[in-house]
Amino acid sequence: MLTLTPVASEAIRQLSSQTDDPEASGIRIAPGPETPQGTALELTLVEEPEPEDEKVDEDGATVYLEPHVAGFLDDKVLDAQVDEGRVTFVLRDEDEPPDEAPEYGHPNGTSDS
């Protein structure tokens, strides 16, 4: 199952606290547009999951996984970096050093790629 670092958990809690329903809100990871390298992932802040989403709760942070990506993320770690109010989420393999993972970020803490 996808695991979250303490920094990612805190970032997700902070983002969720800005919504109308912080208890149900979370980050949703779903397939994005196809690229020459494959299908990108999208990270978005949502106030509720889609009906088929899998739910990961860790330290009060909620991540909803679209069913097609849930299996792919089974052995992954979601980390985050916060710099001047901007959150950059990073997905990596459990055994991959943090500085080698690809970044997924957006000024409001979500990603569109």
WOQUILIN-V367788 format. One record per residue. OMEGA is omega as a letter, one per 40 degrees, with the letter a starting at -180 (NA if undefined). NEAR is the number of other C-alpha atoms within 12 Angstrom. Layout:
BEGIN
omega=OMEGA near=NEAR
omega=OMEGA near=NEAR
END
This chain:
BEGIN
omega=i near=23
omega=i near=30
omega=a near=30
omega=i near=35
omega=i near=26
omega=i near=19
omega=i near=24
omega=i near=35
omega=i near=31
omega=i near=27
omega=a near=38
omega=i near=46
omega=i near=30
omega=i near=27
omega=a near=35
omega=a near=31
omega=a near=23
omega=a near=20
omega=i near=19
omega=a near=15
omega=a near=16
omega=a near=22
omega=a near=23
omega=a near=28
omega=i near=31
omega=i near=43
omega=i near=44
omega=i near=38
omega=a near=41
omega=i near=34
omega=i near=25
omega=a near=21
omega=i near=14
omega=i near=12
omega=i near=11
omega=a near=7
omega=a near=8
omega=a near=11
omega=i near=16
omega=i near=22
omega=i near=33
omega=i near=31
omega=a near=35
omega=i near=37
omega=a near=39
omega=i near=32
omega=i near=23
omega=a near=26
omega=i near=26
omega=a near=21
omega=a near=11
omega=a near=16
omega=i near=24
omega=a near=28
omega=i near=27
omega=i near=30
omega=i near=25
omega=i near=25
omega=i near=18
omega=i near=24
omega=a near=33
omega=i near=40
omega=i near=44
omega=a near=37
omega=i near=36
omega=a near=28
omega=a near=21
omega=i near=19
omega=a near=27
omega=i near=26
omega=i near=17
omega=a near=22
omega=a near=29
omega=a near=22
omega=a near=19
omega=i near=25
omega=i near=32
omega=i near=41
omega=i near=35
omega=i near=32
omega=a near=30
omega=a near=24
omega=i near=15
omega=i near=10
omega=i near=15
omega=i near=20
omega=i near=31
omega=i near=32
omega=a near=41
omega=i near=39
omega=i near=38
omega=i near=28
omega=a near=24
omega=a near=22
omega=a near=13
omega=i near=17
omega=a near=15
omega=a near=21
omega=i near=15
omega=a near=14
omega=i near=22
omega=a near=22
omega=i near=27
omega=a near=30
omega=i near=28
omega=a near=24
omega=i near=20
omega=i near=26
omega=i near=37
omega=a near=32
omega=i near=28
omega=i near=24
omega=NA near=25
END
